[in-house]
Amino acid sequence: MNRQQIMLTTLFLVLTLGLVTTTKAETPIPIMDLVDVQGIRNNQLVGYGLVVGLDGQGDRNQVKFTAQSIMNMLRQFGVQIDDADNPKLRNVASVSVTAMVDPMAGPGQALDIVVSSIGDAKSLRGGTLLLTPLRGVDGEVYAVAQGNLVIGGVSAEGRSGSKIAVNTPTSGRIPNGAILEREIPSDFNSRDQVTLHLRKASFTTAKNIAREINATFGPDVAIAVNKARVDMRAPQDTQQRVTMMSMLEEMSVVEGRKPARIVFNSRSGTVVIGKNVKVSEAAVSHGNLTVTISESQRVSQPNAFADGDTVVVDQSKIDISEDQAQMVIWPPGTELNTIVNAVNSLGATPTDLMSILQALHEAGALNAELVVI
């Protein structure tokens, strides 16, 4: 091999190693995608209201508070109704009204609201929400809501009791259906420091965030308090603080190692296996025992000249079978794709997969946390 060939071979190896290193390197993630800023948060509002114009689909007579609410509302408009009267309302439904207020939202901004039936109304389709105050957790009114509902569901019922429903007709939305009347107070501008709460706690991520902030704004500006919190000194001037947060939005860091987890959803049978899940050396065998019981009837008839009766005799047939199970050996350090291929080769269902992974965890061969939701 001449000198030129050696140089070309060396250059090829360097480029290949560089490509492998670049491929395996973690991609930086924007800091604001990893943290929540204390004092900048959504706020929830809730209220109680009435939906009218339901064409006989509203609450029935047994829902007493709907009639009481209508009577109280009519009294405010000068309509006097005796307490002993029981107005039979079929076009009105009591509902809960909820809204989410974006951080730093000011008076006059429109909010989307969700309206849900409280009583036994069959449908809210075609209804109109009457003026409803929305309150915060402190009991103060921050917004008012009113408007026509948009319902994504429909239902139909026959006289025989048969019923069909598509989606949920007793819940709907009103886009821009509420107006914010008061600003929800926040202590973001009054605090001496800005606190960043990590959405996924990690010492490495907290260290990287503090290091990147100090490299940009100067030493000792940020400090990683623990694996879920980073404190950052911020200027008192509002404009300077906004500029600092704007610069923070442009900064990115490498996220720390994600914990190995396996999530089971016992209701839907969903199993999610994380990327970092590995197993130690283990042998797995899985099979099912099936018991089949079949019932049949046979007519027993006596001979022609015998003095007997014709009767029906029950016959039961019981069969027990066990599926042949294959044993699969997983070597140490087996990763996700090998686990999935092995489980698929066993013909395991999601329920079987849960049992296999739980057994591996009990045997100490699984280096992941099992989470059941």
C-alpha positions as CSV (number, residue, x, y, z in Angstrom):
1,M,0.0,0.0,0.0
2,N,1.5,3.3,-1.0
3,R,1.5,6.6,0.9
4,Q,-1.5,8.0,-1.0
5,Q,-3.6,5.0,-0.3
6,I,-2.7,5.1,3.4
7,M,-3.7,8.8,3.6
8,L,-7.0,8.1,1.8
9,T,-7.7,5.1,4.2
10,T,-6.9,7.3,7.2
11,L,-9.1,10.1,6.0
12,F,-12.0,7.6,5.4
13,L,-11.7,6.3,8.9
14,V,-11.6,9.8,10.4
15,L,-14.7,10.8,8.5
16,T,-16.5,7.5,9.4
17,L,-15.7,7.9,13.1
18,G,-16.8,11.5,13.0
19,L,-20.1,10.5,11.3
20,V,-20.7,7.9,14.0
21,T,-19.9,10.4,16.8
22,T,-22.2,13.0,15.2
23,T,-25.0,10.4,14.9
24,K,-24.8,9.3,18.5
25,A,-24.5,12.8,19.9
26,E,-27.5,14.1,21.7
27,T,-29.4,16.9,20.0
28,P,-29.7,20.1,22.2
29,I,-33.2,21.0,23.3
30,P,-34.4,24.6,23.9
31,I,-34.4,25.3,27.6
32,M,-38.0,26.6,27.7
33,D,-39.1,23.2,26.4
34,L,-37.6,21.6,29.5
35,V,-38.7,23.9,32.3
36,D,-41.7,25.8,33.7
37,V,-41.1,29.4,35.0
38,Q,-42.5,30.0,38.4
39,G,-45.1,32.8,38.3
40,I,-45.9,32.2,34.6
41,R,-48.7,29.6,34.6
42,N,-52.2,28.8,33.3
43,N,-55.1,29.5,35.7
44,Q,-58.4,27.6,35.8
45,L,-61.8,29.1,36.1
46,V,-65.1,27.5,36.8
47,G,-68.8,28.5,37.0
48,Y,-72.3,27.3,37.2
49,G,-74.8,28.3,34.5
50,L,-78.0,27.5,32.5
51,V,-78.3,26.5,28.9
52,V,-81.7,27.3,27.3
53,G,-83.4,26.4,24.0
54,L,-82.9,22.7,24.1
55,D,-86.2,21.6,22.4
56,G,-87.3,19.2,25.1
57,Q,-83.9,17.7,25.7
58,G,-83.2,19.5,29.0
59,D,-83.2,18.4,32.6
60,R,-86.3,16.5,33.9
61,N,-88.4,17.4,36.9
62,Q,-86.4,15.4,39.3
63,V,-83.4,17.8,38.9
64,K,-84.7,20.3,41.5
65,F,-81.8,22.8,41.4
66,T,-82.5,23.6,37.7
67,A,-86.0,24.9,38.5
68,Q,-84.6,26.8,41.5
69,S,-82.0,28.4,39.4
70,I,-84.6,29.5,36.8
71,M,-86.8,30.9,39.5
72,N,-84.0,32.9,41.1
73,M,-83.0,34.3,37.7
74,L,-86.5,35.4,36.9
75,R,-86.9,37.2,40.2
76,Q,-83.8,39.3,39.3
77,F,-85.8,40.4,36.2
78,G,-88.9,41.3,38.2
79,V,-90.9,38.1,37.6
80,Q,-92.4,36.8,40.8
81,I,-92.9,33.1,41.1
82,D,-94.3,31.4,44.2
83,D,-91.9,28.9,45.9
84,A,-94.7,26.3,45.9
85,D,-94.9,26.4,42.1
86,N,-92.9,23.8,40.2
87,P,-92.3,25.0,36.7
88,K,-91.9,22.1,34.4
89,L,-88.9,22.9,32.3
90,R,-87.9,20.8,29.4
91,N,-85.8,23.3,27.5
92,V,-83.3,24.2,30.2
93,A,-80.2,22.4,31.6
94,S,-77.9,23.1,34.5
95,V,-74.3,23.1,33.3
96,S,-70.7,23.6,34.6
97,V,-68.6,26.0,32.7
98,T,-64.8,25.8,32.7
99,A,-62.1,27.9,31.1
100,M,-58.3,28.1,31.0
101,V,-56.6,31.5,31.3
102,D,-53.2,31.9,29.6
103,P,-50.3,33.4,31.6
104,M,-50.3,37.2,31.8
105,A,-53.7,37.5,30.0
106,G,-55.2,40.9,30.4
107,P,-58.8,42.3,30.8
108,G,-60.8,42.1,27.6
109,Q,-59.2,39.0,26.1
110,A,-61.5,36.2,24.9
111,L,-61.3,32.7,26.3
112,D,-62.6,29.4,25.0
113,I,-64.9,27.6,27.4
114,V,-66.2,24.1,27.9
115,V,-69.8,23.5,28.9
116,S,-70.9,20.2,30.4
117,S,-74.3,19.0,31.7
118,I,-74.7,18.5,35.4
119,G,-78.3,17.1,35.5
120,D,-79.9,14.5,33.3
121,A,-80.3,16.5,30.0
122,K,-80.2,14.3,27.0
123,S,-78.4,16.8,24.7
124,L,-77.1,20.3,24.7
125,R,-77.3,20.6,20.9
126,G,-78.8,24.0,19.8
127,G,-78.6,25.5,23.3
128,T,-77.5,28.9,24.4
129,L,-75.5,29.6,27.6
130,L,-76.9,32.5,29.6
131,L,-74.5,35.0,31.2
132,T,-72.4,33.0,33.7
133,P,-69.7,34.4,36.1
134,L,-66.4,32.4,36.2
135,R,-64.5,32.2,39.4
136,G,-61.0,31.4,40.4
137,V,-59.8,29.2,43.3
138,D,-60.0,32.3,45.6
139,G,-63.7,32.7,44.9
140,E,-63.4,36.0,43.0
141,V,-65.0,36.5,39.6
142,Y,-62.5,36.9,36.8
143,A,-64.5,36.4,33.6
144,V,-68.1,36.1,32.3
145,A,-69.3,33.7,29.7
146,Q,-72.2,33.6,27.3
147,G,-72.9,32.3,23.8
148,N,-74.2,29.5,21.5
149,L,-72.8,26.0,22.0
150,V,-71.0,23.9,19.5
151,I,-71.8,20.3,20.1
152,G,-69.7,17.5,18.5
153,G,-72.1,14.7,19.5
154,V,-75.6,13.6,18.7
155,S,-78.0,11.0,20.1
156,A,-81.4,9.4,19.1
157,E,-83.8,7.3,21.2
158,G,-86.8,5.3,20.2
159,R,-90.0,4.6,22.1
160,S,-88.9,1.1,22.8
161,G,-85.9,2.4,24.7
162,S,-83.3,1.7,22.0
163,K,-80.7,4.4,21.8
164,I,-77.8,5.4,19.7
165,A,-75.2,8.1,20.4
166,V,-72.2,9.5,18.6
167,N,-69.6,11.1,20.7
168,T,-71.0,13.0,23.8
169,P,-74.0,15.3,23.1
170,T,-74.1,16.6,26.7
171,S,-70.8,18.5,26.5
172,G,-69.7,21.2,24.1
173,R,-67.5,24.3,23.6
174,I,-68.0,28.0,22.9
175,P,-64.9,29.4,21.1
176,N,-64.2,32.9,22.5
177,G,-67.2,32.4,24.7
178,A,-65.9,34.2,27.7
179,I,-64.4,37.7,28.3
180,L,-61.7,38.2,31.0
181,E,-62.7,41.0,33.3
182,R,-59.8,41.1,35.7
183,E,-56.1,40.2,35.4
184,I,-55.0,37.3,37.5
185,P,-52.1,38.6,39.7
186,S,-48.6,37.1,39.3
187,D,-45.5,37.7,41.3
188,F,-43.1,37.1,38.3
189,N,-42.0,40.8,38.0
190,S,-41.7,41.3,41.8
191,R,-39.5,38.4,42.6
192,D,-35.7,38.9,43.1
193,Q,-35.0,35.8,41.0
194,V,-36.5,33.7,38.3
195,T,-37.1,30.1,39.3
196,L,-37.0,27.4,36.6
197,H,-38.8,24.1,37.5
198,L,-37.7,21.1,35.4
199,R,-40.5,19.1,33.9
200,K,-38.4,16.0,34.1
201,A,-36.2,16.0,37.1
202,S,-32.5,15.3,36.3
203,F,-29.3,16.5,38.0
204,T,-27.5,16.5,34.6
205,T,-30.2,18.6,33.0
206,A,-30.2,21.1,35.9
207,K,-26.4,21.3,35.8
208,N,-26.4,21.9,32.0
209,I,-29.0,24.6,32.2
210,A,-27.1,26.5,35.0
211,R,-23.9,26.2,33.1
212,E,-25.4,27.5,29.9
213,I,-27.0,30.5,31.6
214,N,-23.7,31.4,33.4
215,A,-21.8,31.1,30.2
216,T,-24.2,33.6,28.6
217,F,-24.9,36.1,31.4
218,G,-21.8,35.7,33.6
219,P,-20.7,33.6,36.5
220,D,-23.0,32.9,39.5
221,V,-26.1,34.1,37.7
222,A,-27.8,30.7,37.9
223,I,-27.5,27.9,40.4
224,A,-28.8,24.4,40.3
225,V,-30.6,24.0,43.6
226,N,-31.5,20.4,43.1
227,K,-32.4,18.0,40.2
228,A,-35.8,19.7,39.7
229,R,-35.0,23.4,40.2
230,V,-32.7,26.1,38.9
231,D,-32.6,29.6,40.4
232,M,-31.5,32.6,38.2
233,R,-30.8,36.1,39.4
234,A,-32.8,38.6,37.3
235,P,-32.8,42.4,37.0
236,Q,-35.6,44.4,38.7
237,D,-36.2,46.5,35.6
238,T,-39.2,45.0,33.7
239,Q,-37.7,45.7,30.3
240,Q,-34.4,44.1,31.2
241,R,-36.1,41.1,32.7
242,V,-38.1,40.6,29.5
243,T,-34.9,40.9,27.4
244,M,-33.2,38.3,29.6
245,M,-36.2,35.8,29.3
246,S,-36.1,36.4,25.5
247,M,-32.4,35.4,25.4
248,L,-33.3,32.4,27.6
249,E,-35.8,31.2,25.0
250,E,-33.0,31.1,22.4
251,M,-30.7,28.9,24.5
252,S,-30.5,25.1,24.2
253,V,-28.9,22.4,26.3
254,V,-28.4,18.6,26.2
255,E,-31.0,16.8,28.3
256,G,-29.7,14.3,30.9
257,R,-30.2,10.6,30.7
258,K,-33.9,9.6,30.7
259,P,-34.9,7.0,33.3
260,A,-35.7,3.5,32.0
261,R,-39.4,3.0,32.4
262,I,-42.1,0.6,31.3
263,V,-45.6,2.0,31.4
264,F,-48.7,-0.3,31.7
265,N,-52.2,0.9,31.1
266,S,-54.3,-1.7,32.7
267,R,-57.6,-0.4,31.3
268,S,-56.7,-0.3,27.6
269,G,-53.9,-3.0,27.7
270,T,-51.3,-0.6,26.3
271,V,-47.7,-1.3,27.0
272,V,-45.0,1.4,26.4
273,I,-41.3,0.4,26.7
274,G,-38.7,3.2,27.0
275,K,-35.6,3.4,24.9
276,N,-33.2,2.8,27.8
277,V,-34.8,-0.5,29.0
278,K,-32.5,-3.4,29.1
279,V,-32.5,-6.8,30.7
280,S,-29.9,-9.1,32.3
281,E,-29.5,-12.7,31.1
282,A,-32.7,-14.5,31.5
283,A,-34.7,-17.4,30.0
284,V,-38.4,-16.8,29.3
285,S,-41.1,-19.4,28.6
286,H,-44.8,-18.5,28.4
287,G,-47.8,-20.7,27.7
288,N,-51.5,-20.8,28.3
289,L,-53.7,-23.4,29.9
290,T,-57.0,-23.7,28.2
291,V,-60.1,-25.4,29.7
292,T,-63.0,-26.1,27.3
293,I,-66.4,-27.2,28.6
294,S,-69.1,-28.0,26.1
295,E,-72.7,-28.8,26.9
296,S,-75.1,-30.9,24.7
297,Q,-78.4,-32.6,25.2
298,R,-79.5,-36.1,24.0
299,V,-82.9,-37.7,23.9
300,S,-83.2,-41.1,25.7
301,Q,-86.1,-43.1,24.4
302,P,-87.1,-46.6,25.7
303,N,-87.8,-49.7,23.6
304,A,-91.1,-50.0,21.8
305,F,-92.6,-52.5,24.3
306,A,-90.8,-51.3,27.4
307,D,-92.7,-49.4,30.1
308,G,-90.6,-46.3,30.2
309,D,-90.6,-42.5,29.5
310,T,-88.8,-40.5,26.9
311,V,-86.4,-38.0,28.7
312,V,-83.8,-35.4,27.7
313,V,-80.3,-36.2,29.1
314,D,-77.6,-33.5,29.5
315,Q,-74.1,-34.4,28.4
316,S,-70.9,-32.5,29.3
317,K,-67.6,-32.7,27.6
318,I,-64.5,-31.3,29.3
319,D,-61.2,-30.9,27.6
320,I,-57.9,-29.4,29.0
321,S,-55.1,-28.4,26.7
322,E,-51.9,-26.5,27.3
323,D,-50.2,-24.5,24.5
324,Q,-46.7,-25.5,23.8
325,A,-44.4,-22.8,25.0
326,Q,-41.1,-21.8,23.5
327,M,-38.2,-20.8,25.7
328,V,-36.3,-17.7,24.6
329,I,-32.9,-16.8,26.2
330,W,-32.1,-13.1,26.4
331,P,-28.3,-12.4,26.8
332,P,-27.1,-9.6,29.1
333,G,-27.7,-6.1,28.0
334,T,-30.5,-7.0,25.6
335,E,-32.1,-3.8,24.3
336,L,-35.6,-2.8,23.2
337,N,-35.8,-4.2,19.7
338,T,-34.6,-7.6,20.9
339,I,-37.2,-7.7,23.6
340,V,-40.0,-6.8,21.2
341,N,-38.9,-9.4,18.6
342,A,-38.7,-12.1,21.3
343,V,-42.1,-11.4,22.8
344,N,-43.6,-11.3,19.3
345,S,-42.1,-14.7,18.5
346,L,-43.8,-16.1,21.6
347,G,-47.1,-14.9,20.3
348,A,-47.8,-12.9,23.5
349,T,-50.7,-10.5,23.8
350,P,-50.4,-7.2,25.7
351,T,-51.7,-8.9,28.8
352,D,-49.1,-11.7,28.4
353,L,-46.4,-9.1,27.9
354,M,-47.3,-7.4,31.2
355,S,-46.9,-10.7,33.0
356,I,-43.6,-11.5,31.3
357,L,-42.1,-8.1,32.2
358,Q,-43.4,-8.2,35.8
359,A,-41.8,-11.6,36.2
360,L,-38.5,-10.3,34.8
361,H,-38.7,-7.4,37.3
362,E,-39.4,-9.7,40.2
363,A,-36.4,-11.9,39.1
364,G,-34.1,-8.9,39.1
365,A,-33.4,-9.2,35.4
366,L,-35.1,-5.9,34.4
367,N,-33.3,-2.6,34.9
368,A,-36.5,-0.5,34.5
369,E,-39.2,1.0,36.7
370,L,-42.7,-0.4,36.2
371,V,-45.4,2.3,36.1
372,V,-49.0,1.2,36.1
373,I,-51.6,3.9,35.1
